């Protein structure tokens, strides 16, 4: 085991103390392309999910508005039919008495 360590010509890279102690001043940094792609893809997925959520919420709101409109119109029609029924009943009652 010691032989493999001794035979290796690779050395540990020297540390840049200035860059390590003051990371805000270090402008020479490398971006890992895989991590960058993963972060970008994750952000895009979040944006797509947010768009889908908003679209579903709009569809739900539209469906609710349609249901409310249908109920209101049905109620108005029912009220008119009821009024017509009451008026005709009153007319028949008054005409029978005379």
C-alpha positions in Angstrom: 0.0 0.0 0.0 2.8 2.4 0.8 4.4 1.6 -2.6 1.4 2.9 -4.5 1.4 6.2 -2.5 5.2 6.6 -2.9 5.0 5.8 -6.7 2.4 8.5 -7.4 3.6 11.7 -8.9 0.4 13.5 -8.2 0.5 16.2 -5.6 -2.2 17.8 -3.7 -3.0 21.2 -5.2 -1.7 24.2 -3.3 -4.3 26.1 -1.4 -4.8 29.8 -2.2 -5.2 31.2 1.3 -6.2 34.7 0.1 -9.1 33.2 -2.0 -10.2 30.9 0.9 -10.1 33.6 3.5 -11.8 36.3 1.3 -14.2 34.5 -1.0 -16.0 37.8 -2.0 -12.7 39.1 -3.6 -12.1 35.8 -5.5 -13.3 36.5 -9.1 -11.5 33.5 -10.6 -13.9 30.6 -9.9 -15.0 27.7 -11.9 -18.6 26.6 -12.3 -19.4 22.9 -12.3 -21.3 22.4 -15.6 -23.3 19.5 -14.2 -24.4 21.4 -11.1 -25.2 24.4 -13.2 -27.4 22.3 -15.6 -29.2 20.7 -12.6 -29.9 24.1 -11.1 -31.1 25.5 -14.4 -33.4 22.5 -15.0 -34.7 22.7 -11.4 -35.6 26.3 -11.9 -37.3 25.7 -15.2 -39.3 22.8 -13.6 -40.4 25.1 -10.8 -41.5 27.8 -13.3 -43.4 25.2 -15.4 -45.1 23.9 -12.3 -46.1 27.4 -11.2 -47.5 28.1 -14.7 -49.5 24.8 -14.5 -50.8 25.7 -11.0 -51.9 29.2 -12.2 -53.6 27.7 -15.3 -55.5 25.2 -13.2 -56.5 27.9 -10.7 -57.8 30.0 -13.6 -59.7 27.0 -15.0 -61.2 26.4 -11.6 -62.2 30.0 -11.3 -63.8 30.0 -14.8 -65.7 26.8 -13.9 -66.9 28.3 -10.7 -68.0 31.5 -12.5 -69.9 29.4 -15.0 -71.6 27.5 -12.2 -72.6 30.7 -10.4 -74.0 32.2 -13.5 -76.0 29.1 -14.3 -77.5 29.0 -10.7 -78.4 32.7 -10.9 -80.0 32.4 -14.3 -81.9 29.3 -13.2 -83.1 31.1 -10.1 -84.3 34.1 -12.1 -86.2 31.8 -14.5 -87.7 29.9 -11.6 -88.8 33.2 -10.0 -90.5 34.4 -13.3 -92.2 31.0 -13.8 -93.4 31.1 -10.2 -94.7 34.7 -10.6 -96.6 33.7 -13.8 -98.1 30.7 -12.0 -99.3 32.9 -9.1 -100.7 35.5 -11.5 -102.6 33.0 -13.5 -103.9 31.3 -10.3 -105.2 34.7 -9.1 -106.8 35.5 -12.4 -108.6 32.2 -12.5 -109.7 32.7 -8.9 -111.1 36.2 -9.6 -112.8 35.2 -12.8 -114.5 32.2 -11.1 -115.9 34.4 -8.4 -117.4 37.0 -10.8 
